[in-house]
């Protein structure tokens, strides 16, 4: 129980720091993360991108998502369904609707990502986060959606990248047995 309280406190502190980032740092971060991901070997070799629509003060993924669509890669974004999360194909960002906690999501009426149909070696999973530590751990918002998703799709673990601002790095995140950390983290 103490770890969960530590996580809540850390979550509040990191969101406050992220919320306080000046506009110029936010804009520069969005540009840099877009360049870093577009230039990443995993992105280049992938035909399917499991991205996310940025929410609140998260690093802005709009340009990255638009470029993915321009490059004719299959783009899937998450939709929260009950206690789980599924990824649905998006062909235009205008399709997104306000969903779980106000996050823009697909309607859930398009093609759903299924590991039986897609090749893990040609799929890249991008993950948001509230905090990231020096050991590669990621702290989310507390819903465990990405942890459960990676448990269902373990072959995607080695093709997962968490992205965020350098200001979100902390020395250490309390880790519990069910936490799944991304294979790589890129902070700008």
ChimeraX attribute file (.defattr): number of C-alpha atoms within 10 A of each C-alpha:
attribute: neighborCount
match mode: 1-to-1
recipient: residues
	/A:1	6
	/A:2	8
	/A:3	12
	/A:4	13
	/A:5	11
	/A:6	12
	/A:7	20
	/A:8	15
	/A:9	11
	/A:10	19
	/A:11	20
	/A:12	13
	/A:13	15
	/A:14	21
	/A:15	18
	/A:16	13
	/A:17	14
	/A:18	22
	/A:19	13
	/A:20	11
	/A:21	13
	/A:22	9
	/A:23	9
	/A:24	9
	/A:25	13
	/A:26	20
	/A:27	12
	/A:28	14
	/A:29	20
	/A:30	22
	/A:31	17
	/A:32	14
	/A:33	22
	/A:34	20
	/A:35	13
	/A:36	16
	/A:37	17
	/A:38	15
	/A:39	11
	/A:40	11
	/A:41	10
	/A:42	19
	/A:43	21
	/A:44	13
	/A:45	12
	/A:46	18
	/A:47	19
	/A:48	23
	/A:49	22
	/A:50	20
	/A:51	21
	/A:52	24
	/A:53	20
	/A:54	14
	/A:55	14
	/A:56	11
	/A:57	15
	/A:58	19
	/A:59	26
	/A:60	22
	/A:61	20
	/A:62	15
	/A:63	14
	/A:64	21
	/A:65	24
	/A:66	15
	/A:67	13
	/A:68	20
	/A:69	17
	/A:70	11
	/A:71	10
	/A:72	12
	/A:73	18
	/A:74	16
	/A:75	25
	/A:76	25
	/A:77	26
	/A:78	26
	/A:79	21
	/A:80	17
	/A:81	12
	/A:82	7
	/A:83	9
	/A:84	15
	/A:85	16
	/A:86	18
	/A:87	23
	/A:88	22
	/A:89	21
	/A:90	23
	/A:91	19
	/A:92	13
	/A:93	17
	/A:94	9
	/A:95	11
	/A:96	17
	/A:97	14
	/A:98	11
	/A:99	14
	/A:100	12
	/A:101	8
	/A:102	10
	/A:103	18
	/A:104	21
	/A:105	23
	/A:106	27
	/A:107	16
	/A:108	18
	/A:109	8
	/A:110	13
	/A:111	11
	/A:112	15
	/A:113	18
	/A:114	12
	/A:115	13
	/A:116	7
	/A:117	7
	/A:118	12
	/A:119	14
	/A:120	19
	/A:121	15
	/A:122	16
	/A:123	24
	/A:124	24
	/A:125	25
	/A:126	20
	/A:127	19
	/A:128	24
	/A:129	21
	/A:130	25
	/A:131	28
	/A:132	29
	/A:133	16
	/A:134	12
	/A:135	12
	/A:136	16
	/A:137	24
	/A:138	27
	/A:139	24
	/A:140	19
	/A:141	15
	/A:142	12
	/A:143	10
	/A:144	16
	/A:145	18
	/A:146	22
	/A:147	17
	/A:148	17
	/A:149	17
	/A:150	18
	/A:151	15
	/A:152	11
	/A:153	13
	/A:154	13
	/A:155	15
	/A:156	21
	/A:157	19
	/A:158	14
	/A:159	20
	/A:160	21
	/A:161	20
	/A:162	20
	/A:163	26
	/A:164	24
	/A:165	22
	/A:166	14
	/A:167	14
	/A:168	21
	/A:169	19
	/A:170	16
	/A:171	9
	/A:172	15
	/A:173	21
	/A:174	16
	/A:175	15
	/A:176	9
	/A:177	5
	/A:178	10
	/A:179	18
	/A:180	20
	/A:181	22
	/A:182	23
	/A:183	15
	/A:184	15
	/A:185	21
	/A:186	15
	/A:187	17
	/A:188	18
